[in-house]
Amino acid sequence: MHPHRLAFAFALAALVTSCQSMDGLLSLEARAVVYDDNSVDDFDAATSFDEEDVDVSGYGAQAAFKTPILDVLGGVEFREYQDEDSPELQLGLRRRMFEIWRLHPYLEGNLRYGTGLDNGVDEEDYAGWNAGLGALLDVTDHIFLNARLVYESTEIELPGGDTDLDGVIGTLGVGWGF
């Protein structure tokens, strides 16, 4: 499916589903990348990478301002592409779909902006997006677990030319809701 159609389908699904009850207005979460399957679109131009499959790891924190319809997300993540570190800011929306016991499945989409990624010649900024699904599990009234799986696309400037890093990222997080 074309990325623009995927984003449109995600936005439409988030807007047409019913409202959720609110269990607080704010949450803070620490999370880490636990699964990655990313590859370079144009490997011949991407001379900075040793192979087509790129190892991505990361950890960070996210805050969510919760409303009955959408959660507004903001966060910072420290990413490592192969052996190159880069801090990354994320801003997005999350739509909790329904409740099953203590489980809250959701759809999520984020815009991403990273800085200082060493491309072999210079440090460059980059931009990207991700969209996917996940679930929040209430462990107590205030503590929750968050598991998500998102498709990511990142445009990176490299000495051999611009290229996209595309793939699936999975994260696990633990958070506190207020």
N, C-alpha and C positions, 0 to 999 in steps of 0.2 A: 504494500500500500504506500502511495506517495506520502511523504512527511506532512505536506500541507493538508491533505485529506485526513490523515490521522489526527492532526491538531484540531481540525474542524469537527470531526466526529467526537473527539474528547470534549470540546467546548459545548457542543450540542447536548451530549449525554449529561454533562454536569448541570446545565441550565434547566432541563426538562424534568429532572427527578425531584421528588418531594423534599420538604424541609426536614431537618433533623433537630432533635432536642439538644440543648446545650448543657454540658456538664462543667462549664467554666469558660472564662473569656480568653485565657492565655495559657500557653504551654511552652516549656523549654525542653529541648531534647539533645542528647549527645548521640552521634551515630558513626558507623564505620562501613566502608565498602567491604562486602564479604564475597562478592562474585563479580567477575567482569569477563566480558567477551567482546572486546573492541578490536577493530582492524582499521588500517589506513586504506582509504579509497584508492588513492593513486600511489602505490608503493614505489614506483620508479622515480617519482618526483620527491618522495619523502626520504631523502638520503640521510636524514638525522636519525631514522629508526633502523635498527638492525634487522627486523623482520616485519612482515605484514601484520601479524597479531601483536598488539601493543598491550603490555601489562599496565593496568590502571589500579591504583590503590588510593585510599584516602580516608580521612576522618574529619569530623567537624561538629558544629552545633547549629541548631535551627530553632527559631521561635515561631509560634503560630498564634495569630489573633483570630479567635473563633467567632463566627457569626452563625445564625441558623441556616444560611444557604451555602456559604463558602468560607473556608479558612484561608486567611492571607498569610503566606509563608515568607520568611526572610532568614537567610543563614550564611554562614561562612564555612568553607571546607578547604582543607589542605590536601591537594591532589598530587600524585606522583605519576607521571607518564614515563614509562620505562624507568629511567633513573633521574628524571628532571622534576623538581618540585615546583609547585605553583599554588599560591593562595587563590581562592575562587569565591566570588559572591554569587548568591542565588536569590531570586525573587520569584514567587509563584503562587498558585492557587491549588487548594485541595478541596474536593467535594466528597464528604462522607455520604455514602449511599443509603445505608440502613443499619439497623442494629440487630445483632443476633447474640443474645446473652450479653457478654462483655466484649464482643468482637464488633469492630466498625470498619467494614471494607470501604475503600475510597478510590477515586481517580485523582491524579495529580499531574500538574504541568508546571515547569519552571524555566525561566530564562537564566542563563549562566554567563558570568564574565570573570575571566581569570587574568592574572598579571604576572609578569616576570618569568615566563616559560622560556628556558634556554633552548634555542633551535639549532645550536651548533655554531652560529655566527653572532647572534645578538639575543637579547631578551625581548620577547614579544608578548603583547596582550592577545587574548583570544576571546571569542564569544561562542555560545552554543545554547542548546535547549535540551530539555528532556520531558518525556511524558510517559505515564504508566499507571500502575495500580499497586495497591498495598492494603494493609490492614493494621489497625490499631487494636491492641488487646489491653483492656484495663486489668491490671494486676491488683490494684487497690483503688480506693476512691481518688487518689492523686497520682499514683505511679502507673505508667503504661509502657508497653513494648510496641515498637513500630517495625514492621517488615515490609519492604517494597521492592518492586522490580520495574525498572524504567528503561525505555529506549532512549539513548543519548546521541546527539550529533554535535560535533565540535569542529569549527573551522580554525585551522592553525596555519600560520605563515611559516614556511620552511625555506632553506636556501635553494632547494630544487624547485620551488613553487608552492602555491597554496594547496592544501589538501584537507579533506574531512576525515575525522576520526568518528566512526559510527559503531554502535553496538549496544549491548545490554549490560546494565549495572544493577546489582542487588545490594541493598543496604539493610543493616539491622541497627535499631536504636533503642534507647531507654530514655524515658522522659518523665517530667513532673508537670501536672496540670494544676492550674490555680482556679 
